[in-house]
């Protein structure tokens, strides 16, 4: 039986993260062989549906608590609106 995803972004999120991490290792170790990167995904809800998780983290059973990212979308919106280059074409 496969692992079910509690904090669902999309069905291939574990595979995407694993491939991304593998490719990052190859690139970074070519530059700095002692560095071992770890990849994780953060998905932020942009709709206002109440039945969805505000944030999803992959791997969800890793060292990052999803609550750390709950205000991530609001903070990026604030930064975007307040940035001096916001209206430059």
Backbone atoms as SQL, in Angstrom:
CREATE TABLE atoms (id INTEGER PRIMARY KEY, chain TEXT, resi INTEGER, resn TEXT, atom TEXT, x REAL, y REAL, z REAL);
INSERT INTO atoms VALUES
  (1, 'A', 1, 'UNK', 'N', 0.845, -1.186, 0.000),
  (2, 'A', 1, 'UNK', 'CA', 0.000, 0.000, 0.000),
  (3, 'A', 1, 'UNK', 'C', 0.881, 1.235, 0.000),
  (4, 'A', 2, 'UNK', 'N', 0.554, 2.220, -0.825),
  (5, 'A', 2, 'UNK', 'CA', 1.348, 3.435, -0.946),
  (6, 'A', 2, 'UNK', 'C', 1.095, 4.405, 0.196),
  (7, 'A', 3, 'UNK', 'N', 1.997, 5.334, 0.316),
  (8, 'A', 3, 'UNK', 'CA', 1.880, 6.368, 1.339),
  (9, 'A', 3, 'UNK', 'C', 0.844, 7.395, 0.910),
  (10, 'A', 4, 'UNK', 'N', -0.088, 7.726, 1.777),
  (11, 'A', 4, 'UNK', 'CA', -1.038, 8.782, 1.443),
  (12, 'A', 4, 'UNK', 'C', -0.454, 10.121, 1.847),
  (13, 'A', 5, 'UNK', 'N', -0.818, 11.138, 1.097),
  (14, 'A', 5, 'UNK', 'CA', -0.304, 12.477, 1.342),
  (15, 'A', 5, 'UNK', 'C', -1.356, 13.256, 2.128),
  (16, 'A', 6, 'UNK', 'N', -1.033, 13.629, 3.347),
  (17, 'A', 6, 'UNK', 'CA', -1.967, 14.393, 4.168),
  (18, 'A', 6, 'UNK', 'C', -2.012, 15.853, 3.710),
  (19, 'A', 7, 'UNK', 'N', -0.836, 16.450, 3.520),
  (20, 'A', 7, 'UNK', 'CA', -0.747, 17.849, 3.095),
  (21, 'A', 7, 'UNK', 'C', -0.578, 17.870, 1.576),
  (22, 'A', 8, 'UNK', 'N', -1.662, 17.663, 0.872),
  (23, 'A', 8, 'UNK', 'CA', -1.656, 17.429, -0.564),
  (24, 'A', 8, 'UNK', 'C', -1.494, 18.719, -1.354),
  (25, 'A', 9, 'UNK', 'N', -0.498, 18.754, -2.238),
  (26, 'A', 9, 'UNK', 'CA', -0.362, 19.806, -3.250),
  (27, 'A', 9, 'UNK', 'C', -0.771, 19.202, -4.591),
  (28, 'A', 10, 'UNK', 'N', -0.038, 18.159, -4.989),
  (29, 'A', 10, 'UNK', 'CA', -0.391, 17.374, -6.163),
  (30, 'A', 10, 'UNK', 'C', 0.227, 15.998, -5.998),
  (31, 'A', 11, 'UNK', 'N', -0.276, 15.036, -6.759),
  (32, 'A', 11, 'UNK', 'CA', 0.061, 13.639, -6.552),
  (33, 'A', 11, 'UNK', 'C', 1.533, 13.277, -6.691),
  (34, 'A', 12, 'UNK', 'N', 2.274, 14.041, -7.467),
  (35, 'A', 12, 'UNK', 'CA', 3.674, 13.702, -7.709),
  (36, 'A', 12, 'UNK', 'C', 4.641, 14.528, -6.876),
  (37, 'A', 13, 'UNK', 'N', 4.164, 15.172, -5.824),
  (38, 'A', 13, 'UNK', 'CA', 5.037, 16.045, -5.034),
  (39, 'A', 13, 'UNK', 'C', 6.233, 15.310, -4.425),
  (40, 'A', 14, 'UNK', 'N', 6.102, 14.082, -3.904),
  (41, 'A', 14, 'UNK', 'CA', 7.293, 13.416, -3.365),
  (42, 'A', 14, 'UNK', 'C', 8.316, 13.100, -4.451),
  (43, 'A', 15, 'UNK', 'N', 7.822, 12.727, -5.627),
  (44, 'A', 15, 'UNK', 'CA', 8.707, 12.386, -6.737),
  (45, 'A', 15, 'UNK', 'C', 9.418, 13.636, -7.261),
  (46, 'A', 16, 'UNK', 'N', 8.681, 14.716, -7.400),
  (47, 'A', 16, 'UNK', 'CA', 9.268, 15.978, -7.855),
  (48, 'A', 16, 'UNK', 'C', 10.365, 16.429, -6.904),
  (49, 'A', 17, 'UNK', 'N', 10.096, 16.379, -5.600),
  (50, 'A', 17, 'UNK', 'CA', 11.084, 16.799, -4.611),
  (51, 'A', 17, 'UNK', 'C', 12.325, 15.917, -4.678),
  (52, 'A', 18, 'UNK', 'N', 12.135, 14.613, -4.805),
  (53, 'A', 18, 'UNK', 'CA', 13.266, 13.683, -4.854),
  (54, 'A', 18, 'UNK', 'C', 14.130, 13.922, -6.095),
  (55, 'A', 19, 'UNK', 'N', 13.513, 14.138, -7.247),
  (56, 'A', 19, 'UNK', 'CA', 14.270, 14.410, -8.470),
  (57, 'A', 19, 'UNK', 'C', 14.997, 15.742, -8.353),
  (58, 'A', 20, 'UNK', 'N', 14.320, 16.753, -7.839),
  (59, 'A', 20, 'UNK', 'CA', 14.947, 18.063, -7.653),
  (60, 'A', 20, 'UNK', 'C', 16.159, 17.944, -6.725),
  (61, 'A', 21, 'UNK', 'N', 16.008, 17.224, -5.620),
  (62, 'A', 21, 'UNK', 'CA', 17.104, 17.045, -4.671),
  (63, 'A', 21, 'UNK', 'C', 18.269, 16.300, -5.318),
  (64, 'A', 22, 'UNK', 'N', 17.974, 15.273, -6.084),
  (65, 'A', 22, 'UNK', 'CA', 19.015, 14.496, -6.749),
  (66, 'A', 22, 'UNK', 'C', 19.812, 15.353, -7.728),
  (67, 'A', 23, 'UNK', 'N', 19.117, 16.162, -8.509),
  (68, 'A', 23, 'UNK', 'CA', 19.804, 17.025, -9.483),
  (69, 'A', 23, 'UNK', 'C', 20.581, 18.138, -8.792),
  (70, 'A', 24, 'UNK', 'N', 20.037, 18.655, -7.710),
  (71, 'A', 24, 'UNK', 'CA', 20.753, 19.687, -6.947),
  (72, 'A', 24, 'UNK', 'C', 22.042, 19.115, -6.370),
  (73, 'A', 25, 'UNK', 'N', 22.001, 17.875, -5.895),
  (74, 'A', 25, 'UNK', 'CA', 23.203, 17.227, -5.358),
  (75, 'A', 25, 'UNK', 'C', 24.292, 17.138, -6.419),
  (76, 'A', 26, 'UNK', 'N', 23.905, 16.728, -7.635),
  (77, 'A', 26, 'UNK', 'CA', 24.883, 16.601, -8.714),
  (78, 'A', 26, 'UNK', 'C', 25.537, 17.946, -9.029),
  (79, 'A', 27, 'UNK', 'N', 24.744, 18.988, -9.112),
  (80, 'A', 27, 'UNK', 'CA', 25.276, 20.313, -9.443),
  (81, 'A', 27, 'UNK', 'C', 26.145, 20.854, -8.309),
  (82, 'A', 28, 'UNK', 'N', 25.634, 20.812, -7.102),
  (83, 'A', 28, 'UNK', 'CA', 26.354, 21.395, -5.962),
  (84, 'A', 28, 'UNK', 'C', 27.612, 20.599, -5.636),
  (85, 'A', 29, 'UNK', 'N', 27.557, 19.291, -5.730),
  (86, 'A', 29, 'UNK', 'CA', 28.744, 18.499, -5.415),
  (87, 'A', 29, 'UNK', 'C', 29.837, 18.652, -6.471),
  (88, 'A', 30, 'UNK', 'N', 29.482, 19.085, -7.677),
  (89, 'A', 30, 'UNK', 'CA', 30.503, 19.387, -8.681),
  (90, 'A', 30, 'UNK', 'C', 31.284, 20.641, -8.276),
  (91, 'A', 31, 'UNK', 'N', 30.639, 21.514, -7.538),
  (92, 'A', 31, 'UNK', 'CA', 31.273, 22.761, -7.086),
  (93, 'A', 31, 'UNK', 'C', 31.901, 22.585, -5.706),
  (94, 'A', 32, 'UNK', 'N', 31.143, 21.981, -4.805),
  (95, 'A', 32, 'UNK', 'CA', 31.581, 21.809, -3.406),
  (96, 'A', 32, 'UNK', 'C', 31.237, 20.392, -2.962),
  (97, 'A', 33, 'UNK', 'N', 32.144, 19.435, -3.165),
  (98, 'A', 33, 'UNK', 'CA', 31.840, 18.020, -2.901),
  (99, 'A', 33, 'UNK', 'C', 31.428, 17.688, -1.472),
  (100, 'A', 34, 'UNK', 'N', 31.763, 18.523, -0.516),
  (101, 'A', 34, 'UNK', 'CA', 31.403, 18.214, 0.874),
  (102, 'A', 34, 'UNK', 'C', 30.008, 18.711, 1.255),
  (103, 'A', 35, 'UNK', 'N', 29.393, 19.492, 0.390),
  (104, 'A', 35, 'UNK', 'CA', 28.054, 20.024, 0.670),
  (105, 'A', 35, 'UNK', 'C', 27.009, 19.023, 0.196),
  (106, 'A', 36, 'UNK', 'N', 26.064, 18.709, 1.077),
  (107, 'A', 36, 'UNK', 'CA', 24.983, 17.781, 0.737),
  (108, 'A', 36, 'UNK', 'C', 23.645, 18.515, 0.874),
  (109, 'A', 37, 'UNK', 'N', 23.054, 18.932, -0.236),
  (110, 'A', 37, 'UNK', 'CA', 21.794, 19.678, -0.161),
  (111, 'A', 37, 'UNK', 'C', 20.612, 18.779, 0.173),
  (112, 'A', 38, 'UNK', 'N', 19.626, 19.352, 0.816),
  (113, 'A', 38, 'UNK', 'CA', 18.353, 18.687, 1.081),
  (114, 'A', 38, 'UNK', 'C', 17.271, 19.584, 0.492),
  (115, 'A', 39, 'UNK', 'N', 16.371, 19.015, -0.244),
  (116, 'A', 39, 'UNK', 'CA', 15.292, 19.783, -0.861),
  (117, 'A', 39, 'UNK', 'C', 13.993, 19.560, -0.109),
  (118, 'A', 40, 'UNK', 'N', 13.206, 20.613, -0.026),
  (119, 'A', 40, 'UNK', 'CA', 11.840, 20.475, 0.456),
  (120, 'A', 40, 'UNK', 'C', 10.983, 21.458, -0.314),
  (121, 'A', 41, 'UNK', 'N', 9.720, 21.116, -0.470),
  (122, 'A', 41, 'UNK', 'CA', 8.776, 21.961, -1.201),
  (123, 'A', 41, 'UNK', 'C', 7.852, 22.631, -0.213),
  (124, 'A', 42, 'UNK', 'N', 7.508, 23.857, -0.519),
  (125, 'A', 42, 'UNK', 'CA', 6.492, 24.562, 0.250),
  (126, 'A', 42, 'UNK', 'C', 5.433, 25.020, -0.740),
  (127, 'A', 43, 'UNK', 'N', 4.226, 24.544, -0.547),
  (128, 'A', 43, 'UNK', 'CA', 3.094, 24.969, -1.362),
  (129, 'A', 43, 'UNK', 'C', 2.207, 25.865, -0.522),
  (130, 'A', 44, 'UNK', 'N', 1.855, 27.025, -1.077),
  (131, 'A', 44, 'UNK', 'CA', 1.050, 28.000, -0.350),
  (132, 'A', 44, 'UNK', 'C', -0.304, 28.138, -1.035),
  (133, 'A', 45, 'UNK', 'N', -1.362, 28.010, -0.256),
  (134, 'A', 45, 'UNK', 'CA', -2.712, 28.140, -0.790),
  (135, 'A', 45, 'UNK', 'C', -2.977, 29.585, -1.179),
  (136, 'A', 46, 'UNK', 'N', -3.475, 29.805, -2.385),
  (137, 'A', 46, 'UNK', 'CA', -3.805, 31.164, -2.790),
  (138, 'A', 46, 'UNK', 'C', -5.308, 31.386, -2.913),
  (139, 'A', 47, 'UNK', 'N', -6.089, 30.314, -2.866),
  (140, 'A', 47, 'UNK', 'CA', -7.540, 30.478, -2.877),
  (141, 'A', 47, 'UNK', 'C', -8.020, 30.666, -1.439),
  (142, 'A', 48, 'UNK', 'N', -9.251, 31.054, -1.300),
  (143, 'A', 48, 'UNK', 'CA', -9.771, 31.296, 0.044),
  (144, 'A', 48, 'UNK', 'C', -10.685, 30.176, 0.516),
  (145, 'A', 49, 'UNK', 'N', -10.532, 28.992, -0.034),
  (146, 'A', 49, 'UNK', 'CA', -11.333, 27.852, 0.409),
  (147, 'A', 49, 'UNK', 'C', -10.923, 27.476, 1.823),
  (148, 'A', 50, 'UNK', 'N', -11.888, 27.274, 2.661),
  (149, 'A', 50, 'UNK', 'CA', -11.627, 26.980, 4.075),
  (150, 'A', 50, 'UNK', 'C', -11.253, 25.523, 4.321),
  (151, 'A', 51, 'UNK', 'N', -11.575, 24.623, 3.387),
  (152, 'A', 51, 'UNK', 'CA', -11.340, 23.202, 3.621),
  (153, 'A', 51, 'UNK', 'C', -9.949, 22.731, 3.175),
  (154, 'A', 52, 'UNK', 'N', -9.093, 23.652, 2.745),
  (155, 'A', 52, 'UNK', 'CA', -7.745, 23.294, 2.304),
  (156, 'A', 52, 'UNK', 'C', -6.704, 23.693, 3.345),
  (157, 'A', 53, 'UNK', 'N', -5.565, 23.023, 3.324),
  (158, 'A', 53, 'UNK', 'CA', -4.459, 23.409, 4.205),
  (159, 'A', 53, 'UNK', 'C', -3.874, 24.731, 3.704),
  (160, 'A', 54, 'UNK', 'N', -3.570, 25.657, 4.597),
  (161, 'A', 54, 'UNK', 'CA', -3.001, 26.926, 4.143),
  (162, 'A', 54, 'UNK', 'C', -1.615, 26.757, 3.536),
  (163, 'A', 55, 'UNK', 'N', -0.888, 25.725, 3.970),
  (164, 'A', 55, 'UNK', 'CA', 0.462, 25.463, 3.489),
  (165, 'A', 55, 'UNK', 'C', 0.685, 23.957, 3.461),
  (166, 'A', 56, 'UNK', 'N', 1.409, 23.501, 2.452),
  (167, 'A', 56, 'UNK', 'CA', 1.814, 22.109, 2.388),
  (168, 'A', 56, 'UNK', 'C', 3.331, 22.049, 2.301),
  (169, 'A', 57, 'UNK', 'N', 3.929, 21.115, 3.030),
  (170, 'A', 57, 'UNK', 'CA', 5.375, 20.950, 3.033),
  (171, 'A', 57, 'UNK', 'C', 5.692, 19.507, 2.660),
  (172, 'A', 58, 'UNK', 'N', 6.645, 19.323, 1.764),
  (173, 'A', 58, 'UNK', 'CA', 7.089, 17.994, 1.339),
  (174, 'A', 58, 'UNK', 'C', 8.593, 17.892, 1.556),
  (175, 'A', 59, 'UNK', 'N', 9.091, 16.967, 2.361),
  (176, 'A', 59, 'UNK', 'CA', 8.360, 15.879, 2.993),
  (177, 'A', 59, 'UNK', 'C', 7.601, 16.372, 4.218),
  (178, 'A', 60, 'UNK', 'N', 6.378, 15.921, 4.354),
  (179, 'A', 60, 'UNK', 'CA', 5.539, 16.394, 5.453),
  (180, 'A', 60, 'UNK', 'C', 5.932, 15.806, 6.799),
  (181, 'A', 61, 'UNK', 'N', 6.716, 14.755, 6.799),
  (182, 'A', 61, 'UNK', 'CA', 7.166, 14.181, 8.064),
  (183, 'A', 61, 'UNK', 'C', 8.639, 14.516, 8.338),
  (184, 'A', 62, 'UNK', 'N', 9.121, 15.572, 7.688),
  (185, 'A', 62, 'UNK', 'CA', 10.509, 15.986, 7.848),
  (186, 'A', 62, 'UNK', 'C', 10.691, 16.950, 9.015),
  (187, 'A', 63, 'UNK', 'N', 11.774, 17.687, 8.968),
  (188, 'A', 63, 'UNK', 'CA', 12.130, 18.566, 10.076),
  (189, 'A', 63, 'UNK', 'C', 11.393, 19.903, 10.066),
  (190, 'A', 64, 'UNK', 'N', 10.656, 20.205, 9.005),
  (191, 'A', 64, 'UNK', 'CA', 9.986, 21.495, 8.904),
  (192, 'A', 64, 'UNK', 'C', 8.516, 21.377, 9.262),
  (193, 'A', 65, 'UNK', 'N', 8.093, 22.109, 10.280),
  (194, 'A', 65, 'UNK', 'CA', 6.692, 22.138, 10.682),
  (195, 'A', 65, 'UNK', 'C', 5.943, 23.068, 9.732),
  (196, 'A', 66, 'UNK', 'N', 4.864, 22.607, 9.098),
  (197, 'A', 66, 'UNK', 'CA', 4.126, 23.451, 8.158),
  (198, 'A', 66, 'UNK', 'C', 3.661, 24.783, 8.760),
  (199, 'A', 67, 'UNK', 'N', 3.432, 24.823, 10.067),
  (200, 'A', 67, 'UNK', 'CA', 2.984, 26.067, 10.700),
  (201, 'A', 67, 'UNK', 'C', 3.989, 27.209, 10.541),
  (202, 'A', 68, 'UNK', 'N', 5.264, 26.871, 10.341),
  (203, 'A', 68, 'UNK', 'CA', 6.277, 27.912, 10.119),
  (204, 'A', 68, 'UNK', 'C', 5.978, 28.747, 8.872),
  (205, 'A', 69, 'UNK', 'N', 5.227, 28.179, 7.945),
  (206, 'A', 69, 'UNK', 'CA', 4.998, 28.820, 6.658),
  (207, 'A', 69, 'UNK', 'C', 3.562, 29.328, 6.492),
  (208, 'A', 70, 'UNK', 'N', 2.744, 29.263, 7.537),
  (209, 'A', 70, 'UNK', 'CA', 1.335, 29.633, 7.412),
  (210, 'A', 70, 'UNK', 'C', 1.116, 31.056, 6.910),
  (211, 'A', 71, 'UNK', 'N', 1.971, 31.986, 7.267),
  (212, 'A', 71, 'UNK', 'CA', 1.788, 33.379, 6.857),
  (213, 'A', 71, 'UNK', 'C', 2.665, 33.747, 5.659),
  (214, 'A', 72, 'UNK', 'N', 3.218, 32.753, 5.018),
  (215, 'A', 72, 'UNK', 'CA', 4.135, 32.953, 3.899),
  (216, 'A', 72, 'UNK', 'C', 3.481, 33.740, 2.760),
  (217, 'A', 73, 'UNK', 'N', 2.281, 33.354, 2.347),
  (218, 'A', 73, 'UNK', 'CA', 1.624, 34.030, 1.237),
  (219, 'A', 73, 'UNK', 'C', 1.333, 35.491, 1.578),
  (220, 'A', 74, 'UNK', 'N', 0.809, 35.744, 2.777),
  (221, 'A', 74, 'UNK', 'CA', 0.513, 37.122, 3.176),
  (222, 'A', 74, 'UNK', 'C', 1.775, 37.974, 3.185),
  (223, 'A', 75, 'UNK', 'N', 2.864, 37.406, 3.673),
  (224, 'A', 75, 'UNK', 'CA', 4.127, 38.156, 3.737),
  (225, 'A', 75, 'UNK', 'C', 4.658, 38.458, 2.341),
  (226, 'A', 76, 'UNK', 'N', 4.564, 37.525, 1.420),
  (227, 'A', 76, 'UNK', 'CA', 5.036, 37.798, 0.062),
  (228, 'A', 76, 'UNK', 'C', 4.170, 38.860, -0.607),
  (229, 'A', 77, 'UNK', 'N', 2.881, 38.846, -0.347),
  (230, 'A', 77, 'UNK', 'CA', 1.999, 39.887, -0.882),
  (231, 'A', 77, 'UNK', 'C', 2.389, 41.265, -0.345),
  (232, 'A', 78, 'UNK', 'N', 2.685, 41.348, 0.950),
  (233, 'A', 78, 'UNK', 'CA', 3.113, 42.620, 1.551),
  (234, 'A', 78, 'UNK', 'C', 4.404, 43.121, 0.909),
  (235, 'A', 79, 'UNK', 'N', 5.371, 42.229, 0.756),
  (236, 'A', 79, 'UNK', 'CA', 6.653, 42.605, 0.163),
  (237, 'A', 79, 'UNK', 'C', 6.441, 43.088, -1.267),
  (238, 'A', 80, 'UNK', 'N', 5.629, 42.382, -2.022),
  (239, 'A', 80, 'UNK', 'CA', 5.369, 42.739, -3.415),
  (240, 'A', 80, 'UNK', 'C', 4.707, 44.112, -3.521),
  (241, 'A', 81, 'UNK', 'N', 3.662, 44.350, -2.722),
  (242, 'A', 81, 'UNK', 'CA', 2.946, 45.635, -2.782),
  (243, 'A', 81, 'UNK', 'C', 3.815, 46.800, -2.335),
  (244, 'A', 82, 'UNK', 'N', 4.681, 46.578, -1.353),
  (245, 'A', 82, 'UNK', 'CA', 5.485, 47.655, -0.784),
  (246, 'A', 82, 'UNK', 'C', 6.827, 47.867, -1.484),
  (247, 'A', 83, 'UNK', 'N', 7.184, 46.993, -2.409),
  (248, 'A', 83, 'UNK', 'CA', 8.487, 47.106, -3.058),
  (249, 'A', 83, 'UNK', 'C', 8.508, 48.328, -3.972),
  (250, 'A', 84, 'UNK', 'N', 9.584, 49.132, -3.935),
  (251, 'A', 84, 'UNK', 'CA', 9.637, 50.343, -4.754),
  (252, 'A', 84, 'UNK', 'C', 9.612, 50.081, -6.255),
  (253, 'A', 85, 'UNK', 'N', 9.992, 48.909, -6.687),
  (254, 'A', 85, 'UNK', 'CA', 9.982, 48.581, -8.116),
  (255, 'A', 85, 'UNK', 'C', 8.690, 47.904, -8.570),
  (256, 'A', 86, 'UNK', 'N', 7.715, 47.864, -7.716),
  (257, 'A', 86, 'UNK', 'CA', 6.459, 47.155, -7.986),
  (258, 'A', 86, 'UNK', 'C', 5.789, 47.614, -9.277),
  (259, 'A', 87, 'UNK', 'N', 5.791, 48.900, -9.553),
  (260, 'A', 87, 'UNK', 'CA', 5.062, 49.434, -10.731),
  (261, 'A', 87, 'UNK', 'C', 5.932, 49.726, -11.936),
  (262, 'A', 88, 'UNK', 'N', 7.162, 49.263, -11.928),
  (263, 'A', 88, 'UNK', 'CA', 8.032, 49.503, -13.065),
  (264, 'A', 88, 'UNK', 'C', 7.642, 48.556, -14.204),
  (265, 'A', 89, 'UNK', 'N', 7.561, 49.093, -15.390),
  (266, 'A', 89, 'UNK', 'CA', 7.179, 48.278, -16.558),
  (267, 'A', 89, 'UNK', 'C', 8.450, 47.750, -17.201);
